[in-house]
Amino acid sequence: MDGALIGWDVGGAHLKAARIEPDGQLAGVWLEPCPLWRGLDQLHQAIDRIEARMPAGESCVHAVTMTGEMVDLFETRQAGVQALAALLDQRLVAGRVHFYAGTHGWLDASQAHQHAEWVASANWHATAHLVSTCISEALLIDIGSTTTDLIPIRNHTVATSSSSDRDRLSAGELVYTGVARTPVMALASDAPVAGHFTPLMAEHFATSSDVYRILGLLPEKADLHDTADSGAKTPAASRTRLSRMVGRDAAELPDRAWAELAAWFVDAQMAQIGRAVRQVLSRELLADTAPVIIAGVGAFLGPRLAARIGRPVINLSQILSPHAYPDMIDACAPAVAVGQLLAAYRQPRNLHAPADTPCG
């Protein structure tokens, strides 16, 4: 490559980027809030913040994947892909931007405009494709702030016929639950409080970030948006928000009672993800020794989830680059993946390392 390569993952709530130098080394990974539903200016601002710390330069090549096309700023997903492709091609140096289209390879902006359905929400495939070049058989689980992706890998291939969010929802490969932005009322209909099951209020009083913050498990980078009440991001404030879900004030019960309730919601979320895991595994009968490859800002849940299904767990960062930016690689997996995939495409090298060994 004649310059650095930048991988971008343009989400509806976050913008992620990874810089790969001409020698193939990962030079940095960045994550910024980007509430795209508020307007395209949010994307410009997020790019500005990243470029302020990572000057891209005219010689850079860019690899892009996205899920941001689904926000309600756009009338249709096709319109979203077309708008984002046009913006990014102009903003990131026209002619040097390549859009990931899954099994269809790489497209320029005009091709992405014509084949928006290939580009839409393909970021999960980029991560799975890269993993498949490193591991012969595994279940990739990417737990993000909003959603969880489950993708089986068999014989160094992405072992799914799903090609859209619609397909993936039905197949159990896309679960709309995450560790930060999921409303607590989406985790259960009732919960045990002071010895009784109490129906939850159908209000956006608290989110999963409150649950994990109360338990001291929430990574800082996992929660970059406002809380449900735009209040403080402290355990005490989270207890207040969670207490509203069951019609109480936090002072009515000791802190340990709210921690117990938070732990119950973690179990409920693990059950949701675990149900989808069993659905996927019932279709793709992976070997008992096939590991869970865990990624996402919710990667800290990997050991707990792997224990539920009796499999070993490996963080994605341990495979790709065990000594550099491990937490950020896990949190920004699709951005790292598209960057590395395009780097290999432009400067071919042996991506297929021996099965089940690191290939970073």
N, C-alpha and C positions, 0 to 999 in steps of 0.2 A: 504494500500500500504506500502511496506517496504522501500520506498524512494520517492524522488520527481519525478514528471512526467513532461516531457517537451513536449509541443505541438509545432509542426513546420509546417509552410506553405511555401513551396518552390516554389516561383514564378519565372517567367522569368526575372524580373527586381528587385525584392526585396526578402529578406528572413525575415520571421517573426517568433517569438518564444514567448511562454508563459510558465511560470514555475508554477506548482501547487504542493503545499506541501502535505505531507501525510495526513494532517488534512483537505484537500480540499480547503485550502485558496490559492488564487492567489497571488503569491509572486513577480511577475514582468512580464513585457511585453516588447519585444524589436523588433525593426525594423531596418534593414540594407539594403543599396543598394547592389544588386547582379546581375550585367549584365551578365546573364548566357550565352547569345549568344557568349560571348567572350571566353568561355572555362570553364571547370569544376573547374579550380583553383579558379575562382571567388566564387564558392560555398564554397570551403574550407576556403577561406579568410573571407567570411561573417560569417561562423560558428565560426572561430577563434575569431572574434571581439565580437560576442555575448557571447561565452564561457569565454572570458576574464572578462566579467562583471557578468557572471552567471555560475560559475563552475558547470558542470553537475554531475560529479562524476560517479564512476563505478556502483552505485546502482540505478541510474536513469532509468526509463522506458521512451520510446519515442513514441509519436503519430505523424504520418506524413501525410500531405496531400500536393498536388502539382498541379501546372499548368505549371511548368517549362519545362515539356516534350515537349511543343509545339515550343520552340525556334528553330531557324534554325541551331543550333549546331548539332541537331540530324536529321537523314534522315527521320525518321518517329516518330510519337508519341509513338508507342510501344517501339521503340528503346530508346526513351527518358525516359520513365518510367523505363525500365529495367536498364539503366545506372544509373539513380538517385537512384533507390532502392538499387542497389549493392553498390554504393558509401556510401549512408547513413547507410546501415546496417553495413558496415565496420567501418565507421567513428564514429558512435554513439553507439558502443558496440554491436557486433553481437548477435542476438537472443533476444535483448531487444527493438527492433524497430518494431512498428506495423503500417501498412499502411491502411489508411482509404479507403474503397471501397464502400461507399454509402450504398445502401440497402443490399449489400453483406457482410457488417460487416468489420471485421479486418483481414488483411492478413500479413503473414510474408514475408520476402524478396523473397523467392523462389516462394511463391504463387502469389505475385505481379508480378513477372517475367512471370508467366504463364497467368495471367489475367490482363494484363496491361490496357485493355479497362475499367475495373472497377475502376482502381485507377486514370486514367488520368482525370485531371481537375474536381476533385470531391470536391474541397474546398467549393464551394457554397452550396453543399448539407450538409456538416458538419455544417455550420452556420445555415442553415434552420432547420436541424434536432434538434439542440440544442434549437433554438427558439420555435419549435413546442412542446417541452416539457414544455415550460413556458407559452405560449400564445395559446389559442384555435383557434383564427382566426385573421389573419393579412396579410399584404403585406410587406415582407422583401425586402428592397432596399439597396444594398451595392454599394456605389459609390466610386470606387477606383481611382488610378492615371491614369489608362489606360482603364478600363472597368466598366460597371455597370451591376449588377445582380439584377433581379426582380423575387422573388419566393413567390407564394401564400401559405399561411398556412390555412388549414381548418380542424376542428375537431382534433386538435393536430397532424396533419400529414402534410408532405410536399406534397402539392397538385399539382404535375406536373408529367406528363408521360415522360418528356424529360430525356434522359440519356446520351447525348453527346452535345458537343458544336454546332454541326450541327443542332441538334434538337432545342437547346435553342435559336440559332440565328433566326430560322424560327418562333419560338413561341413567340418572343419578350422578352424572359427571359434573353437574353444576348445582351447587346448593347455595341458596341466598341466605347465608349466615356468615358473619365475620366477627372479629374480636374488638371492633371499635364502633361501627356505625349501625349495627343491628338493633332496632328497638326491642327492649326487653319483652314487650307483649308478643313479639314474634317467636320467642323461645318457648313459651308455654302459655296455657290458658289459666292456670292457677299455680300456687306455690305454697309450701309449708311455712307457716309463721306462727310462732308461739304455740305449737302443738296442733294447729288446725290448718287445713288447706283453704287458702283464701283466693277467690277469683281475682285475677289481675284487672286493673283498670285499663280500658282500651284507649290509652292516652300516651303520647310521646313524652313521658316524664323522664325516662332513663334509657340508656343504651348499654350494649355489651361492654363498652369502655368503662362504665361505672362498675360493672361486675368485676372485671379484671383489676381495676384500680383498687377497689376495696381489698382484694386479696394480695395486692402488691406484685402482680404478675405482668402488668401492662408495660410494654416497652414504650419509651418516650416517642419514638417515630411512628408508633401505631395510631396515635390519636392527634391529628393535626388540625381538626375542625372544631367548631364550637360544640359545647355540650348541649344537651336537650333544652336546658333553660338559659344557655349562654353564660352560665355561672362558672365558678372556679373548678379547676381540675385538681382537686384534693380528695383524699379518702373521706373526709368529713362531708364535703359537698356531694360526693357520690352516694354516701349513705342517705343523705337527705333526699336525693332524687330517687333512689331505689325505694325508700320508705313510702313515697307517694304512690308507687305502683300498687301497694297493698293497703292504701287508705290510712296510712299512719304518718306520724312525725318520727324522725330518727331518735329523738330523745325518749320515746316510749319504751325502747328496748336497748339493752347494752350493745356495745359495738360488736361483740362476738356473735350476737344474734344476727346482725346484718351480714357478717362474714359467712355465717352458716347459710343464709339465704343466697348470698352471692355464689357460694360453692354449689348450691343446688342448681342454680342457673347454668353454671359451667357444665355440670353433669347433663343437664337438659340439652345444651348445645352439642356436647360430645355424642349424645344419643342421636341427634339429628344427623351429624356427620357420619357416625358409625353406621346408621341405617343405610346411608348412601354407599358407604364403603362396601357393605355386605351385598348390596345390589350390584355394584360393579364387579366384585369378586365372584358373584354367582354366574356372571356372564363370561368373564375372563379368568379362567381357573389358573391363577399364577402359582408357581411352586411355593411350598411352605417357607422356603428360605429366601424368597424374593422380598427385598426390603421395602419399607416405606421411605421414599425420598421426600423430605419435608421442606417446604419453602413458605414464603410470605411473612408478613409482620406477625402472624400467629404461629410461627415456627416453634415457639416455646411450648406449644401443645403437642409437638411431635411425640415425645416419649409417652405421654398419657394416651394418645390415640393409638400408637403402635402397640401398647400393652393391651388395649381392648381387643385387638385382633391377633395378638400373639406373633408379631413380626418384628424383626430388627428395624431400627430407624437410623437414617443418615441425613444430615442436613445437606441441602443442595450446595452450600458453600464449601463443604468438605470435599465435594467432588470437583468443583470448578476451580476454586482458588482458596485452599484451606488456610493460607497465611495472610491474605489481604482482604480487608473489608468484609469479614464473614457475615455480620449482622445485616449489612446493607445489601450484599449479594442475595441473601435470603429474602429480604424485604422487597427488592426490586428485580426479581428473577427474570421477568419478560424483557426488561430493558437490557440486562446483561446478555440474555439469550439472543435477541435479535442482533446485537452488536457482534457477538462471537460468530453467529451463523453467517452474517454478511462478510465478516473478515475472512472466514474460511472459503466462502464462495468467490471472493475477489482474489484471494491468494491461496489456492487450494493446498491443503495439507491433510494428513491422515487423521480425520476426526474419529474414526473407529479405532479407539484404543482397545487393548484386550478387555474382554468382558469383565464387568464389575470392578474396574480399577479407575482411579481418578484420571481425567483427561484434560484438566485445566491447563 
